[in-house]
Amino acid sequence: MKILGVIDLCVSQNTRSQGVASTLLVEIDKFSVGRNIDFILLFADNMTLYLRNGYKLVKNQCKWLKVDNETQITNGIGFEVIDELMIKKVGKIDWSEGELDFLGYLY
């Protein structure tokens, strides 16, 4: 499974509610075409925007490498079901529930 992760989609406060974020999401969709990407994945604070743009909420236990931001030293492995996990299918395979590791692999 090949996943494109979107991190921190941000729009300036003075241009919010003008369709800028939706336009950016359309550009991400266009970028994904022909690149052998199965899903776009993100963590959303405001799910309404993403639901309107074809994303869906999924429940998977996520696993990631914990890294201290200041020292860049690893602190083990984190495990958690994250309520804000959303995906958009852009390939031909289906998303399945399971454990999602920090590299984006389901197993």
C-alpha positions as CSV (number, residue, x, y, z in Angstrom):
1,M,0.0,0.0,0.0
2,K,1.4,3.4,-1.0
3,I,0.3,6.4,1.0
4,L,0.8,10.1,0.5
5,G,0.7,11.8,3.9
6,V,-0.4,15.4,4.2
7,I,1.1,17.3,7.2
8,D,-0.2,20.7,8.4
9,L,-2.5,22.0,5.6
10,C,-2.6,25.6,6.7
11,V,-4.5,28.6,5.3
12,S,-4.0,32.2,6.6
13,Q,-6.8,33.4,8.8
14,N,-7.6,36.3,6.5
15,T,-8.2,34.0,3.6
16,R,-10.2,31.3,5.4
17,S,-13.7,30.4,4.1
18,Q,-12.8,31.4,0.6
19,G,-12.2,27.9,-0.8
20,V,-8.4,28.0,-0.5
21,A,-8.1,24.8,1.5
22,S,-10.4,22.9,-0.9
23,T,-8.3,24.2,-3.8
24,L,-5.1,22.9,-2.1
25,L,-6.8,19.5,-1.6
26,V,-7.8,19.4,-5.3
27,E,-4.1,20.1,-6.2
28,I,-3.1,17.2,-3.9
29,D,-5.6,15.0,-5.7
30,K,-4.1,16.0,-9.1
31,F,-0.6,15.4,-7.8
32,S,-1.6,11.9,-6.8
33,V,-2.8,10.9,-10.3
34,G,-0.4,8.6,-12.1
35,R,2.0,8.3,-9.2
36,N,1.0,4.8,-8.0
37,I,-0.5,6.2,-4.8
38,D,-3.3,4.2,-3.1
39,F,-4.4,6.7,-0.4
40,I,-3.9,10.2,0.8
41,L,-3.7,10.2,4.6
42,L,-3.9,13.0,7.1
43,F,-4.9,13.9,10.7
44,A,-7.6,16.5,10.8
45,D,-8.6,19.0,13.5
46,N,-11.6,20.1,11.5
47,M,-13.1,17.1,9.7
48,T,-15.8,19.0,8.0
49,L,-13.5,20.4,5.3
50,Y,-12.0,17.0,4.6
51,L,-15.4,15.2,4.6
52,R,-16.6,17.7,2.0
53,N,-13.6,16.9,-0.1
54,G,-14.0,13.1,-0.2
55,Y,-12.0,12.0,2.8
56,K,-13.4,9.6,5.3
57,L,-12.7,8.9,9.0
58,V,-11.0,5.6,9.7
59,K,-10.1,3.8,12.9
60,N,-6.7,2.1,13.0
61,Q,-4.2,1.7,15.7
62,C,-1.2,3.7,14.7
63,K,2.4,2.9,15.6
64,W,5.2,5.4,15.2
65,L,8.8,6.0,16.2
66,K,8.8,8.6,19.0
67,V,11.5,11.2,18.5
68,D,12.3,14.0,21.0
69,N,11.9,17.3,19.0
70,E,14.8,19.0,20.8
71,T,17.4,16.2,21.0
72,Q,16.3,14.1,18.0
73,I,16.8,11.1,20.2
74,T,14.3,8.2,19.8
75,N,12.1,7.4,22.8
76,G,10.7,4.0,21.8
77,I,7.5,3.2,19.9
78,G,4.1,4.9,20.3
79,F,0.8,3.1,19.9
80,E,-2.6,4.8,19.8
81,V,-5.9,4.9,18.0
82,I,-6.1,8.4,16.7
83,D,-9.6,9.8,16.3
84,E,-8.5,12.4,13.7
85,L,-7.1,9.8,11.1
86,M,-8.7,10.4,7.7
87,I,-8.0,8.9,4.3
88,K,-9.0,9.4,0.7
89,K,-8.8,6.5,-1.7
90,V,-7.0,7.4,-5.0
91,G,-5.9,3.9,-6.0
92,K,-7.7,0.6,-6.7
93,I,-7.2,-1.2,-3.4
94,D,-9.5,-0.8,-0.4
95,W,-8.5,0.5,3.1
96,S,-8.7,-2.1,5.9
97,E,-8.9,-1.8,9.6
98,G,-5.7,-3.0,11.4
99,E,-2.5,-1.7,12.8
100,L,-0.9,1.2,10.9
101,D,2.8,1.7,11.5
102,F,4.8,4.9,11.2
103,L,5.9,4.0,7.6
104,G,2.3,3.7,6.5
105,Y,2.1,-0.1,6.2
106,L,-1.0,-1.9,7.3
107,Y,-0.5,-5.4,8.8
